[in-house]
Amino acid sequence: QHYFSWLLRKLPELRSLSVQGLQRIFYLKLEDLVPAPAVIENMFVSTLPF
């Protein structure tokens, strides 16, 4: 149980890191600076509304 409460306290930090990572990936994709791996491409394609 101690581990679970520690993990719950870490969630905001992990969420923040996740958002920062997505922003960086989106920027690199937008600027065409580096080719994105297929996993990343599929992640963006699956979130498009059309």
PDB file with one MODEL, atoms N, CA, C and O in Angstrom:
MODEL        1
ATOM      1  N   GLN A   1       0.834  -1.205   0.000  1.00  0.00           N
ATOM      2  CA  GLN A   1       0.000   0.000   0.000  1.00  0.00           C
ATOM      3  C   GLN A   1       0.872   1.260   0.000  1.00  0.00           C
ATOM      4  O   GLN A   1       0.515   2.270  -0.606  1.00  0.00           O
ATOM      5  N   HIS A   2       2.001   1.191   0.676  1.00  0.00           N
ATOM      6  CA  HIS A   2       2.906   2.341   0.706  1.00  0.00           C
ATOM      7  C   HIS A   2       3.333   2.733  -0.710  1.00  0.00           C
ATOM      8  O   HIS A   2       3.389   3.915  -1.049  1.00  0.00           O
ATOM      9  N   TYR A   3       3.631   1.725  -1.525  1.00  0.00           N
ATOM     10  CA  TYR A   3       4.050   1.986  -2.905  1.00  0.00           C
ATOM     11  C   TYR A   3       2.933   2.662  -3.695  1.00  0.00           C
ATOM     12  O   TYR A   3       3.181   3.579  -4.478  1.00  0.00           O
ATOM     13  N   PHE A   4       1.703   2.201  -3.482  1.00  0.00           N
ATOM     14  CA  PHE A   4       0.565   2.760  -4.210  1.00  0.00           C
ATOM     15  C   PHE A   4       0.360   4.235  -3.870  1.00  0.00           C
ATOM     16  O   PHE A   4       0.105   5.040  -4.765  1.00  0.00           O
ATOM     17  N   SER A   5       0.466   4.598  -2.601  1.00  0.00           N
ATOM     18  CA  SER A   5       0.296   6.008  -2.222  1.00  0.00           C
ATOM     19  C   SER A   5       1.441   6.852  -2.776  1.00  0.00           C
ATOM     20  O   SER A   5       1.233   8.002  -3.165  1.00  0.00           O
ATOM     21  N   TRP A   6       2.648   6.287  -2.812  1.00  0.00           N
ATOM     22  CA  TRP A   6       3.785   6.997  -3.402  1.00  0.00           C
ATOM     23  C   TRP A   6       3.527   7.241  -4.888  1.00  0.00           C
ATOM     24  O   TRP A   6       3.795   8.322  -5.413  1.00  0.00           O
ATOM     25  N   LEU A   7       3.002   6.215  -5.548  1.00  0.00           N
ATOM     26  CA  LEU A   7       2.708   6.323  -6.974  1.00  0.00           C
ATOM     27  C   LEU A   7       1.642   7.384  -7.240  1.00  0.00           C
ATOM     28  O   LEU A   7       1.755   8.155  -8.193  1.00  0.00           O
ATOM     29  N   LEU A   8       0.616   7.423  -6.407  1.00  0.00           N
ATOM     30  CA  LEU A   8      -0.433   8.433  -6.563  1.00  0.00           C
ATOM     31  C   LEU A   8       0.118   9.841  -6.390  1.00  0.00           C
ATOM     32  O   LEU A   8      -0.317  10.766  -7.077  1.00  0.00           O
ATOM     33  N   ARG A   9       1.066  10.013  -5.485  1.00  0.00           N
ATOM     34  CA  ARG A   9       1.682  11.336  -5.299  1.00  0.00           C
ATOM     35  C   ARG A   9       2.514  11.736  -6.511  1.00  0.00           C
ATOM     36  O   ARG A   9       2.691  12.926  -6.773  1.00  0.00           O
ATOM     37  N   LYS A  10       3.024  10.760  -7.248  1.00  0.00           N
ATOM     38  CA  LYS A  10       3.856  11.031  -8.423  1.00  0.00           C
ATOM     39  C   LYS A  10       3.040  11.348  -9.677  1.00  0.00           C
ATOM     40  O   LYS A  10       3.594  11.865 -10.647  1.00  0.00           O
ATOM     41  N   LEU A  11       1.758  11.055  -9.682  1.00  0.00           N
ATOM     42  CA  LEU A  11       0.941  11.226 -10.888  1.00  0.00           C
ATOM     43  C   LEU A  11       0.987  12.632 -11.482  1.00  0.00           C
ATOM     44  O   LEU A  11       1.147  12.752 -12.697  1.00  0.00           O
ATOM     45  N   PRO A  12       0.856  13.712 -10.690  1.00  0.00           N
ATOM     46  CA  PRO A  12       0.926  15.045 -11.307  1.00  0.00           C
ATOM     47  C   PRO A  12       2.255  15.294 -12.027  1.00  0.00           C
ATOM     48  O   PRO A  12       2.280  15.888 -13.104  1.00  0.00           O
ATOM     49  N   GLU A  13       3.347  14.838 -11.429  1.00  0.00           N
ATOM     50  CA  GLU A  13       4.662  15.014 -12.054  1.00  0.00           C
ATOM     51  C   GLU A  13       4.755  14.211 -13.351  1.00  0.00           C
ATOM     52  O   GLU A  13       5.262  14.708 -14.357  1.00  0.00           O
ATOM     53  N   LEU A  14       4.272  12.987 -13.328  1.00  0.00           N
ATOM     54  CA  LEU A  14       4.298  12.157 -14.534  1.00  0.00           C
ATOM     55  C   LEU A  14       3.421  12.749 -15.626  1.00  0.00           C
ATOM     56  O   LEU A  14       3.780  12.714 -16.803  1.00  0.00           O
ATOM     57  N   ARG A  15       2.282  13.287 -15.240  1.00  0.00           N
ATOM     58  CA  ARG A  15       1.381  13.902 -16.221  1.00  0.00           C
ATOM     59  C   ARG A  15       2.057  15.101 -16.871  1.00  0.00           C
ATOM     60  O   ARG A  15       1.956  15.302 -18.081  1.00  0.00           O
ATOM     61  N   SER A  16       2.747  15.896 -16.060  1.00  0.00           N
ATOM     62  CA  SER A  16       3.451  17.071 -16.571  1.00  0.00           C
ATOM     63  C   SER A  16       4.544  16.663 -17.558  1.00  0.00           C
ATOM     64  O   SER A  16       4.690  17.271 -18.619  1.00  0.00           O
ATOM     65  N   LEU A  17       5.308  15.633 -17.205  1.00  0.00           N
ATOM     66  CA  LEU A  17       6.359  15.153 -18.104  1.00  0.00           C
ATOM     67  C   LEU A  17       5.766  14.617 -19.401  1.00  0.00           C
ATOM     68  O   LEU A  17       6.334  14.806 -20.476  1.00  0.00           O
ATOM     69  N   SER A  18       4.627  13.952 -19.294  1.00  0.00           N
ATOM     70  CA  SER A  18       3.966  13.413 -20.475  1.00  0.00           C
ATOM     71  C   SER A  18       3.531  14.535 -21.417  1.00  0.00           C
ATOM     72  O   SER A  18       3.713  14.441 -22.631  1.00  0.00           O
ATOM     73  N   VAL A  19       2.957  15.591 -20.851  1.00  0.00           N
ATOM     74  CA  VAL A  19       2.517  16.732 -21.665  1.00  0.00           C
ATOM     75  C   VAL A  19       3.716  17.396 -22.330  1.00  0.00           C
ATOM     76  O   VAL A  19       3.660  17.739 -23.511  1.00  0.00           O
ATOM     77  N   GLN A  20       4.802  17.579 -21.578  1.00  0.00           N
ATOM     78  CA  GLN A  20       6.008  18.188 -22.156  1.00  0.00           C
ATOM     79  C   GLN A  20       6.550  17.330 -23.292  1.00  0.00           C
ATOM     80  O   GLN A  20       6.956  17.852 -24.330  1.00  0.00           O
ATOM     81  N   GLY A  21       6.555  16.032 -23.097  1.00  0.00           N
ATOM     82  CA  GLY A  21       7.036  15.125 -24.138  1.00  0.00           C
ATOM     83  C   GLY A  21       6.191  15.208 -25.396  1.00  0.00           C
ATOM     84  O   GLY A  21       6.720  15.244 -26.507  1.00  0.00           O
ATOM     85  N   LEU A  22       4.870  15.238 -25.217  1.00  0.00           N
ATOM     86  CA  LEU A  22       3.986  15.349 -26.381  1.00  0.00           C
ATOM     87  C   LEU A  22       4.186  16.667 -27.106  1.00  0.00           C
ATOM     88  O   LEU A  22       4.147  16.715 -28.336  1.00  0.00           O
ATOM     89  N   GLN A  23       4.403  17.745 -26.346  1.00  0.00           N
ATOM     90  CA  GLN A  23       4.642  19.043 -26.980  1.00  0.00           C
ATOM     91  C   GLN A  23       5.920  19.022 -27.801  1.00  0.00           C
ATOM     92  O   GLN A  23       5.960  19.581 -28.897  1.00  0.00           O
ATOM     93  N   ARG A  24       6.963  18.386 -27.286  1.00  0.00           N
ATOM     94  CA  ARG A  24       8.230  18.296 -28.029  1.00  0.00           C
ATOM     95  C   ARG A  24       8.069  17.457 -29.286  1.00  0.00           C
ATOM     96  O   ARG A  24       8.554  17.821 -30.358  1.00  0.00           O
ATOM     97  N   ILE A  25       7.384  16.332 -29.141  1.00  0.00           N
ATOM     98  CA  ILE A  25       7.155  15.469 -30.305  1.00  0.00           C
ATOM     99  C   ILE A  25       6.360  16.218 -31.366  1.00  0.00           C
ATOM    100  O   ILE A  25       6.681  16.151 -32.553  1.00  0.00           O
ATOM    101  N   PHE A  26       5.316  16.935 -30.932  1.00  0.00           N
ATOM    102  CA  PHE A  26       4.480  17.684 -31.869  1.00  0.00           C
ATOM    103  C   PHE A  26       5.305  18.750 -32.580  1.00  0.00           C
ATOM    104  O   PHE A  26       5.151  18.949 -33.785  1.00  0.00           O
ATOM    105  N   TYR A  27       6.184  19.443 -31.843  1.00  0.00           N
ATOM    106  CA  TYR A  27       7.030  20.475 -32.442  1.00  0.00           C
ATOM    107  C   TYR A  27       7.961  19.865 -33.488  1.00  0.00           C
ATOM    108  O   TYR A  27       8.083  20.387 -34.596  1.00  0.00           O
ATOM    109  N   LEU A  28       8.614  18.762 -33.134  1.00  0.00           N
ATOM    110  CA  LEU A  28       9.527  18.116 -34.081  1.00  0.00           C
ATOM    111  C   LEU A  28       8.774  17.654 -35.320  1.00  0.00           C
ATOM    112  O   LEU A  28       9.281  17.757 -36.437  1.00  0.00           O
ATOM    113  N   LYS A  29       7.566  17.145 -35.119  1.00  0.00           N
ATOM    114  CA  LYS A  29       6.750  16.693 -36.248  1.00  0.00           C
ATOM    115  C   LYS A  29       6.316  17.882 -37.103  1.00  0.00           C
ATOM    116  O   LYS A  29       6.352  17.819 -38.332  1.00  0.00           O
ATOM    117  N   LEU A  30       5.910  18.954 -36.449  1.00  0.00           N
ATOM    118  CA  LEU A  30       5.439  20.146 -37.145  1.00  0.00           C
ATOM    119  C   LEU A  30       6.547  20.761 -37.997  1.00  0.00           C
ATOM    120  O   LEU A  30       6.311  21.174 -39.132  1.00  0.00           O
ATOM    121  N   GLU A  31       7.744  20.819 -37.446  1.00  0.00           N
ATOM    122  CA  GLU A  31       8.871  21.438 -38.145  1.00  0.00           C
ATOM    123  C   GLU A  31       9.581  20.470 -39.091  1.00  0.00           C
ATOM    124  O   GLU A  31      10.501  20.866 -39.807  1.00  0.00           O
ATOM    125  N   ASP A  32       9.161  19.214 -39.097  1.00  0.00           N
ATOM    126  CA  ASP A  32       9.817  18.187 -39.920  1.00  0.00           C
ATOM    127  C   ASP A  32      11.315  18.111 -39.655  1.00  0.00           C
ATOM    128  O   ASP A  32      12.109  17.944 -40.581  1.00  0.00           O
ATOM    129  N   LEU A  33      11.696  18.235 -38.388  1.00  0.00           N
ATOM    130  CA  LEU A  33      13.117  18.225 -38.038  1.00  0.00           C
ATOM    131  C   LEU A  33      13.692  16.816 -38.050  1.00  0.00           C
ATOM    132  O   LEU A  33      14.819  16.602 -38.497  1.00  0.00           O
ATOM    133  N   VAL A  34      12.932  15.876 -37.567  1.00  0.00           N
ATOM    134  CA  VAL A  34      13.370  14.480 -37.573  1.00  0.00           C
ATOM    135  C   VAL A  34      12.177  13.618 -37.970  1.00  0.00           C
ATOM    136  O   VAL A  34      11.039  13.953 -37.645  1.00  0.00           O
ATOM    137  N   PRO A  35      12.423  12.520 -38.664  1.00  0.00           N
ATOM    138  CA  PRO A  35      11.311  11.629 -38.998  1.00  0.00           C
ATOM    139  C   PRO A  35      10.787  10.953 -37.732  1.00  0.00           C
ATOM    140  O   PRO A  35      11.563  10.471 -36.907  1.00  0.00           O
ATOM    141  N   ALA A  36       9.490  10.926 -37.591  1.00  0.00           N
ATOM    142  CA  ALA A  36       8.886  10.307 -36.415  1.00  0.00           C
ATOM    143  C   ALA A  36       8.755   8.802 -36.622  1.00  0.00           C
ATOM    144  O   ALA A  36       8.443   8.347 -37.722  1.00  0.00           O
ATOM    145  N   PRO A  37       8.991   8.037 -35.569  1.00  0.00           N
ATOM    146  CA  PRO A  37       8.774   6.587 -35.670  1.00  0.00           C
ATOM    147  C   PRO A  37       7.303   6.281 -35.960  1.00  0.00           C
ATOM    148  O   PRO A  37       6.427   7.098 -35.674  1.00  0.00           O
ATOM    149  N   ALA A  38       7.045   5.133 -36.513  1.00  0.00           N
ATOM    150  CA  ALA A  38       5.679   4.744 -36.884  1.00  0.00           C
ATOM    151  C   ALA A  38       4.729   4.777 -35.690  1.00  0.00           C
ATOM    152  O   ALA A  38       3.563   5.144 -35.840  1.00  0.00           O
ATOM    153  N   VAL A  39       5.207   4.402 -34.520  1.00  0.00           N
ATOM    154  CA  VAL A  39       4.357   4.399 -33.318  1.00  0.00           C
ATOM    155  C   VAL A  39       3.845   5.803 -33.038  1.00  0.00           C
ATOM    156  O   VAL A  39       2.674   5.986 -32.704  1.00  0.00           O
ATOM    157  N   ILE A  40       4.726   6.801 -33.175  1.00  0.00           N
ATOM    158  CA  ILE A  40       4.341   8.193 -32.924  1.00  0.00           C
ATOM    159  C   ILE A  40       3.373   8.664 -34.005  1.00  0.00           C
ATOM    160  O   ILE A  40       2.371   9.312 -33.703  1.00  0.00           O
ATOM    161  N   GLU A  41       3.665   8.343 -35.251  1.00  0.00           N
ATOM    162  CA  GLU A  41       2.773   8.725 -36.348  1.00  0.00           C
ATOM    163  C   GLU A  41       1.367   8.176 -36.112  1.00  0.00           C
ATOM    164  O   GLU A  41       0.378   8.891 -36.273  1.00  0.00           O
ATOM    165  N   ASN A  42       1.288   6.914 -35.734  1.00  0.00           N
ATOM    166  CA  ASN A  42      -0.013   6.287 -35.489  1.00  0.00           C
ATOM    167  C   ASN A  42      -0.737   6.944 -34.325  1.00  0.00           C
ATOM    168  O   ASN A  42      -1.964   7.043 -34.332  1.00  0.00           O
ATOM    169  N   MET A  43       0.012   7.392 -33.330  1.00  0.00           N
ATOM    170  CA  MET A  43      -0.600   8.047 -32.180  1.00  0.00           C
ATOM    171  C   MET A  43      -1.274   9.346 -32.621  1.00  0.00           C
ATOM    172  O   MET A  43      -2.384   9.651 -32.184  1.00  0.00           O
ATOM    173  N   PHE A  44      -0.605  10.108 -33.484  1.00  0.00           N
ATOM    174  CA  PHE A  44      -1.184  11.362 -33.955  1.00  0.00           C
ATOM    175  C   PHE A  44      -2.356  11.107 -34.897  1.00  0.00           C
ATOM    176  O   PHE A  44      -3.363  11.813 -34.833  1.00  0.00           O
ATOM    177  N   VAL A  45      -2.242  10.122 -35.757  1.00  0.00           N
ATOM    178  CA  VAL A  45      -3.315   9.816 -36.700  1.00  0.00           C
ATOM    179  C   VAL A  45      -4.573   9.385 -35.952  1.00  0.00           C
ATOM    180  O   VAL A  45      -5.681   9.755 -36.341  1.00  0.00           O
ATOM    181  N   SER A  46      -4.413   8.610 -34.885  1.00  0.00           N
ATOM    182  CA  SER A  46      -5.581   8.099 -34.164  1.00  0.00           C
ATOM    183  C   SER A  46      -6.301   9.187 -33.375  1.00  0.00           C
ATOM    184  O   SER A  46      -7.437   8.976 -32.952  1.00  0.00           O
ATOM    185  N   THR A  47      -5.674  10.344 -33.166  1.00  0.00           N
ATOM    186  CA  THR A  47      -6.331  11.406 -32.403  1.00  0.00           C
ATOM    187  C   THR A  47      -7.019  12.427 -33.302  1.00  0.00           C
ATOM    188  O   THR A  47      -7.698  13.326 -32.806  1.00  0.00           O
ATOM    189  N   LEU A  48      -6.853  12.300 -34.611  1.00  0.00           N
ATOM    190  CA  LEU A  48      -7.506  13.240 -35.519  1.00  0.00           C
ATOM    191  C   LEU A  48      -9.006  12.952 -35.594  1.00  0.00           C
ATOM    192  O   LEU A  48      -9.413  11.791 -35.623  1.00  0.00           O
ATOM    193  N   PRO A  49      -9.821  13.994 -35.625  1.00  0.00           N
ATOM    194  CA  PRO A  49     -11.272  13.773 -35.632  1.00  0.00           C
ATOM    195  C   PRO A  49     -11.844  13.368 -36.987  1.00  0.00           C
ATOM    196  O   PRO A  49     -13.042  13.107 -37.088  1.00  0.00           O
ATOM    197  N   PHE A  50     -11.017  13.309 -38.033  1.00  0.00           N
ATOM    198  CA  PHE A  50     -11.545  12.949 -39.349  1.00  0.00           C
ATOM    199  C   PHE A  50     -10.710  11.861 -39.979  1.00  0.00           C
ATOM    200  O   PHE A  50     -11.001  11.425 -41.092  1.00  0.00           O
TER     201      PHE A  50
ENDMDL
END
